């Protein structure tokens, strides 16, 4: 909700391999009951934007995964592709 009030927001998930970080963040794409934090946050933001009326808003989002010094873009077409 703070993002809708103009504040920057960050979700930082850290933990051991296999502890469920990716599932928590992404969830299951085709399941409404098993959506992750990212799709739920985007839904909330876009619902708020629709209710904003004539207010001008700028939305900028990035979701990165850092693993073994490799960086991946979780919003890209190929989430397994590493960034330079």
DSSP file (Angstrom, degrees, kcal/mol; ACC not computed):
  #  RESIDUE AA STRUCTURE BP1 BP2  ACC     N-H-->O    O-->H-N    N-H-->O    O-->H-N    TCO  KAPPA ALPHA  PHI   PSI    X-CA   Y-CA   Z-CA
    1    1 A X    >>        0   0    0      0, 0.0     3,-0.6     0, 0.0     4,-0.5   0.000 360.0 360.0 360.0 -32.6    0.0    0.0    0.0
    2    2 A X  G >4> +     0   0    0      1,-0.2     5,-2.2     2,-0.2     3,-1.1   0.844 360.0  61.1 -61.0 -33.8    2.9    2.3    0.7
    3    3 A X  G >45S+     0   0    0      1,-0.3     3,-1.3     3,-0.2    -1,-0.2   0.858  99.9  55.0 -61.0 -34.7    3.9    2.1   -3.0
    4    4 A X  G <45S+     0   0    0     -3,-0.6    -1,-0.3     1,-0.3    -2,-0.2   0.653 104.6  54.9 -73.2 -14.1    0.6    3.6   -3.9
    5    5 A X  G <<5S-     0   0    0     -3,-1.1    -1,-0.3    -4,-0.5    -2,-0.2   0.302 130.3 -92.3 -99.7   7.0    1.4    6.5   -1.6
    6    6 A X  T < 5S+     0   0    0     -3,-1.3     2,-0.3     1,-0.3    -3,-0.2   0.478  83.3 130.3 100.5   4.0    4.7    7.2   -3.4
    7    7 A X      < -     0   0    0     -5,-2.2    -1,-0.3    -6,-0.1     2,-0.2  -0.646  57.7-118.7 -91.6 148.2    7.1    5.2   -1.4
    8    8 A X        -     0   0    0     -2,-0.3     2,-0.4     2,-0.0    -1,-0.0  -0.540  31.3-157.8 -77.0 150.4    9.6    2.7   -2.8
    9    9 A X        -     0   0    0     -2,-0.2     2,-0.4    -6,-0.1    -1,-0.0  -0.980  11.9-173.7-133.5 146.9    9.2   -0.9   -1.8
   10   10 A X        -     0   0    0     -2,-0.4     2,-0.5     2,-0.0    -2,-0.0  -1.000  10.9-162.8-138.7 136.0   11.6   -3.8   -1.7
   11   11 A X        -     0   0    0     -2,-0.4     2,-0.6     2,-0.0    -2,-0.0  -0.985  13.3-170.8-115.3 120.4   11.0   -7.5   -0.9
   12   12 A X        -     0   0    0     -2,-0.5     2,-0.5     2,-0.0    -2,-0.0  -0.939   0.6-171.1-115.6 111.2   14.2   -9.3   -0.1
   13   13 A X        +     0   0    0     -2,-0.6     2,-0.4     2,-0.0    -2,-0.0  -0.904  11.4 169.8-106.9 124.8   14.0  -13.0    0.2
   14   14 A X        +     0   0    0     -2,-0.5     2,-0.3     7,-0.0    -2,-0.0  -0.986  15.5 107.2-135.2 142.1   17.0  -14.9    1.5
   15   15 A X        -     0   0    0     -2,-0.4     3,-0.1     5,-0.0     5,-0.1  -0.962  61.9 -48.6 170.0 177.8   17.5  -18.4    2.6
   16   16 A X    >   -     0   0    0     -2,-0.3     3,-1.7     1,-0.1     5,-0.3  -0.240  68.4 -85.2 -67.4 156.2   18.9  -21.8    1.8
   17   17 A X  T 3  S+     0   0    0      1,-0.3    -1,-0.1     2,-0.1     0, 0.0  -0.391 116.3  20.3 -58.9 133.8   18.5  -23.5   -1.5
   18   18 A X  T 3  S+     0   0    0     -3,-0.1    -1,-0.3    -2,-0.1    -2,-0.1   0.565  85.6 119.2  83.9   8.8   15.2  -25.4   -1.6
   19   19 A X  S <  S-     0   0    0     -3,-1.7    -2,-0.1    -4,-0.0    -3,-0.1   0.546  88.5-100.7 -87.5  -5.3   13.6  -23.5    1.2
   20   20 A X  S  > S+     0   0    0     -4,-0.2     4,-2.4    -5,-0.1     5,-0.2   0.616  77.6 133.9 104.0  13.6   10.7  -22.2   -0.9
   21   21 A X  H  > S+     0   0    0     -5,-0.3     4,-2.3     2,-0.2     5,-0.2   0.949  77.5  44.9 -62.0 -49.8   11.8  -18.6   -1.8
   22   22 A X  H  >>S+     0   0    0      1,-0.2     4,-3.2     2,-0.2     5,-0.6   0.902 114.1  49.6 -63.4 -41.4   11.0  -18.8   -5.5
   23   23 A X  H  >5S+     0   0    0      1,-0.2     4,-1.4     3,-0.2    -1,-0.2   0.918 111.3  49.5 -63.4 -43.0    7.6  -20.5   -4.8
   24   24 A X  H  <5S+     0   0    0     -4,-2.4    13,-2.6     1,-0.2    -2,-0.2   0.899 118.1  39.6 -62.3 -40.6    6.7  -17.9   -2.3
   25   25 A X  H  <5S+     0   0    0     -4,-2.3    13,-2.6    11,-0.3    14,-0.5   0.906 133.3  20.2 -77.0 -42.4    7.6  -15.1   -4.7
   26   26 A X  H  <5S-     0   0    0     -4,-3.2    10,-1.4    -5,-0.2    13,-0.2   0.847  83.7-178.5 -98.4 -40.9    6.2  -16.6   -7.9
   27   27 A X  B  << -A   35   0A   0     -4,-1.4     2,-0.6    -5,-0.6     8,-0.3  -0.312  52.1 -37.0  71.4-159.0    3.7  -19.2   -6.8
   28   28 A X    >   -     0   0    0      6,-2.7     3,-1.5     3,-0.3     6,-0.2  -0.915  52.6-147.6-104.7 121.1    1.8  -21.3   -9.4
   29   29 A X  T 3  S+     0   0    0     -2,-0.6    -1,-0.1     1,-0.3     6,-0.1   0.837  94.2  42.7 -59.8 -38.3    0.9  -19.3  -12.5
   30   30 A X  T 3  S+     0   0    0      4,-0.1     2,-0.5     1,-0.0    -1,-0.3   0.269  99.4  83.8 -95.9  12.2   -2.3  -21.1  -13.3
   31   31 A X    <   -     0   0    0     -3,-1.5     3,-0.4     1,-0.1    -3,-0.3  -0.955  54.2-165.4-121.9 119.5   -3.7  -21.4   -9.7
   32   32 A X  S >  S+     0   0    0     -2,-0.5     3,-0.6     1,-0.2    -1,-0.1   0.800  94.6  50.4 -70.7 -26.5   -5.6  -18.5   -8.1
   33   33 A X  T 3  S+     0   0    0      1,-0.2    -1,-0.2     0, 0.0    -2,-0.0   0.645 113.0  45.4 -85.8 -13.9   -5.2  -20.1   -4.7
   34   34 A X  T 3  S+     0   0    0     -3,-0.4    -6,-2.7    -6,-0.2    -1,-0.2  -0.043  77.0 141.5-120.0  31.8   -1.4  -20.6   -5.0
   35   35 A X  B <   -A   27   0A   0     -3,-0.6    -8,-0.3    -8,-0.3    -9,-0.1  -0.425  45.5-128.0 -68.3 148.6   -0.3  -17.2   -6.4
   36   36 A X     >  -     0   0    0    -10,-1.4     4,-1.8   -11,-0.1   -11,-0.3  -0.224  28.9 -90.4 -88.8-176.7    2.9  -15.9   -5.1
   37   37 A X  H  > S+     0   0    0    -13,-2.6     4,-2.5     2,-0.2     5,-0.2   0.879 120.8  55.8 -62.9 -40.7    3.8  -12.5   -3.6
   38   38 A X  H  > S+     0   0    0    -13,-2.6     4,-2.5     1,-0.2     5,-0.2   0.963 110.1  41.7 -62.6 -55.5    4.7  -11.0   -6.9
   39   39 A X  H  > S+     0   0    0    -14,-0.5     4,-2.2     1,-0.2    -1,-0.2   0.873 115.8  51.1 -63.0 -33.4    1.4  -11.6   -8.8
   40   40 A X  H  X S+     0   0    0     -4,-1.8     4,-2.1     2,-0.2    -1,-0.2   0.909 110.8  48.2 -67.4 -40.8   -0.6  -10.7   -5.7
   41   41 A X  H  X S+     0   0    0     -4,-2.5     4,-2.6     2,-0.2    -2,-0.2   0.919 111.6  50.0 -65.0 -42.9    1.3   -7.4   -5.4
   42   42 A X  H  X S+     0   0    0     -4,-2.5     4,-2.7     1,-0.2     5,-0.2   0.905 109.3  51.9 -63.0 -40.9    0.8   -6.6   -9.1
   43   43 A X  H  X S+     0   0    0     -4,-2.2     4,-2.2    -5,-0.2    -1,-0.2   0.936 111.2  47.5 -58.7 -46.4   -2.9   -7.3   -8.8
   44   44 A X  H  X S+     0   0    0     -4,-2.1     4,-2.1     2,-0.2    -2,-0.2   0.919 112.8  48.5 -62.5 -44.7   -3.2   -5.0   -5.9
   45   45 A X  H  X S+     0   0    0     -4,-2.6     4,-2.2     1,-0.2    -2,-0.2   0.937 113.5  45.6 -62.6 -47.4   -1.2   -2.2   -7.6
   46   46 A X  H  X S+     0   0    0     -4,-2.7     4,-1.8     1,-0.2    -1,-0.2   0.825 110.9  52.9 -71.0 -30.0   -3.2   -2.4  -10.8
   47   47 A X  H  X S+     0   0    0     -4,-2.2     4,-1.2    -5,-0.2    -1,-0.2   0.903 110.9  48.2 -65.5 -40.3   -6.5   -2.5   -9.0
   48   48 A X  H  < S+     0   0    0     -4,-2.1     4,-0.4     1,-0.2    -2,-0.2   0.882 108.6  53.9 -66.2 -38.5   -5.5    0.7   -7.1
   49   49 A X  H >< S+     0   0    0     -4,-2.2     3,-1.2     1,-0.2     4,-0.3   0.898 105.3  53.8 -62.9 -40.6   -4.4    2.3  -10.4
   50   50 A X  H >< S+     0   0    0     -4,-1.8     3,-0.6     1,-0.3    -1,-0.2   0.834 110.7  46.8 -63.0 -31.5   -7.9    1.6  -11.9
   51   51 A X  T 3< S+     0   0    0     -4,-1.2    -1,-0.3     1,-0.2    -2,-0.2   0.480  89.0  88.9 -87.5  -2.9   -9.5    3.4   -8.9
   52   52 A X  T X  S-     0   0    0     -3,-1.2     3,-1.2    -4,-0.4     2,-0.3   0.624  71.1-165.1 -75.5 -12.5   -7.1    6.4   -9.1
   53   53 A X  T <   -     0   0    0     -3,-0.6    -1,-0.2    -4,-0.3    -2,-0.0  -0.481  66.7  -6.0  69.8-126.5   -9.3    8.3  -11.5
   54   54 A X  T 3  S+     0   0    0     -2,-0.3    -1,-0.2     2,-0.1     2,-0.2   0.287  99.7 123.5 -89.8  10.0   -7.5   11.3  -13.1
   55   55 A X    <   -     0   0    0     -3,-1.2     2,-0.5    -6,-0.1    -3,-0.1  -0.510  60.4-130.9 -72.9 136.5   -4.3   10.9  -11.0
   56   56 A X        -     0   0    0     -2,-0.2     2,-0.4     2,-0.0    -2,-0.1  -0.769  30.5-176.5 -88.6 131.8   -1.1   10.4  -13.1
   57   57 A X        -     0   0    0     -2,-0.5     2,-0.5     2,-0.0   -53,-0.0  -0.961  20.5-155.6-129.8 145.9    1.0    7.5  -11.9
   58   58 A X        -     0   0    0     -2,-0.4     2,-0.5     2,-0.0    -2,-0.0  -0.987  14.9-169.6-119.5 120.8    4.4    6.1  -12.9
   59   59 A X        +     0   0    0     -2,-0.5     2,-0.4     2,-0.0    -2,-0.0  -0.950   9.5 172.2-114.8 125.0    4.9    2.5  -12.1
   60   60 A X        +     0   0    0     -2,-0.5     2,-0.4     2,-0.0    -2,-0.0  -0.997   7.8 173.6-132.2 126.8    8.3    0.9  -12.4
   61   61 A X        +     0   0    0     -2,-0.4     2,-0.3     2,-0.0    -2,-0.0  -0.979  11.1 177.2-136.5 146.8    9.0   -2.6  -11.2
   62   62 A X        -     0   0    0     -2,-0.4     2,-0.4     2,-0.0    -2,-0.0  -0.990   9.0-166.1-144.1 144.1   11.9   -5.1  -11.4
   63   63 A X        +     0   0    0     -2,-0.3    11,-2.8     2,-0.0    12,-0.6  -0.948  17.3 179.8-132.5 111.6   12.2   -8.5   -9.9
   64   64 A X  E     -B   73   0B   0     -2,-0.4     2,-0.5     9,-0.2     9,-0.2  -0.840  18.0-153.2-115.5 148.6   15.7   -9.9   -9.8
   65   65 A X  E     -B   72   0B   0      7,-2.6     7,-2.7    -2,-0.3     2,-0.6  -0.987   7.7-165.4-118.8 127.2   17.1  -13.2   -8.6
   66   66 A X  E     +B   71   0B   0     -2,-0.5     2,-0.4     5,-0.2     5,-0.2  -0.961  19.1 160.9-113.9 119.6   20.7  -13.4   -7.5
   67   67 A X  E >   -B   70   0B   0      3,-2.8     3,-2.1    -2,-0.6    -2,-0.1  -0.968  69.1 -15.6-143.3 122.0   22.1  -16.9   -7.1
   68   68 A X  T 3  S-     0   0    0     -2,-0.4     3,-0.1     1,-0.3    -1,-0.1   0.893 127.0 -54.5  50.8  45.7   25.8  -17.9   -7.0
   69   69 A X  T 3  S+     0   0    0      1,-0.2     2,-0.4     0, 0.0    -1,-0.3   0.557 114.3 119.6  66.0  11.0   26.7  -14.5   -8.4
   70   70 A X  E <   -B   67   0B   0     -3,-2.1    -3,-2.8    12,-0.0     2,-0.5  -0.882  51.8-151.0-102.7 139.0   24.4  -14.9  -11.4
   71   71 A X  E     -B   66   0B   0     12,-0.5    12,-3.6    -2,-0.4     2,-0.4  -0.936  13.5-174.8-113.9 130.0   21.6  -12.4  -11.8
   72   72 A X  E     -BC  65  82B   0     -7,-2.7    -7,-2.6    -2,-0.5     2,-0.7  -0.944  25.2-128.2-124.3 147.0   18.3  -13.3  -13.5
   73   73 A X  E >   -B   64   0B   0      8,-0.7     3,-1.0    -2,-0.4    -9,-0.2  -0.834  15.6-166.6 -94.1 110.5   15.3  -11.1  -14.5
   74   74 A X  T 3  S+     0   0    0    -11,-2.8   -10,-0.1    -2,-0.7     5,-0.1   0.590  87.9  52.5 -75.4 -10.0   12.2  -12.8  -13.1
   75   75 A X  T 3  S+     0   0    0    -12,-0.6    -1,-0.2     3,-0.1   -11,-0.1   0.460  90.4 102.2-100.5  -3.9    9.9  -10.6  -15.2
   76   76 A X  S <  S-     0   0    0     -3,-1.0     3,-0.3     2,-0.1     4,-0.0  -0.219  87.5-106.9 -75.4 168.7   11.7  -11.3  -18.5
   77   77 A X  S    S+     0   0    0      1,-0.3     2,-0.6     2,-0.1    -1,-0.1   0.871 115.9  37.8 -63.1 -37.9   10.5  -13.7  -21.2
   78   78 A X    >   -     0   0    0      1,-0.1     3,-1.3    -5,-0.1    -5,-0.3  -0.892  68.2-174.3-118.0  99.3   13.1  -16.3  -20.2
   79   79 A X  T 3  S+     0   0    0     -2,-0.6    -1,-0.1     1,-0.3    -2,-0.1   0.635  83.4  59.6 -70.9 -12.5   13.6  -16.3  -16.4
   80   80 A X  T 3  S+     0   0    0     -8,-0.1    -1,-0.3     2,-0.1     2,-0.2   0.630  80.8 102.8 -88.3 -14.4   16.5  -18.7  -16.7
   81   81 A X  S <  S-     0   0    0     -3,-1.3    -8,-0.7    -8,-0.2     2,-0.3  -0.510  71.1-132.0 -71.4 133.7   18.6  -16.4  -18.9
   82   82 A X  B     -C   72   0B   0     -2,-0.2   -10,-0.2   -10,-0.2     2,-0.2  -0.632  13.4-128.8 -89.2 144.6   21.3  -14.6  -16.9
   83   83 A X              0   0    0    -12,-3.6   -12,-0.5    -2,-0.3    -1,-0.0  -0.555 360.0 360.0 -87.3 155.1   21.9  -10.9  -17.1
   84   84 A X              0   0    0     -2,-0.2    -1,-0.1   -14,-0.1    -2,-0.0   0.467 360.0 360.0 -80.8 360.0   25.4   -9.4  -17.8
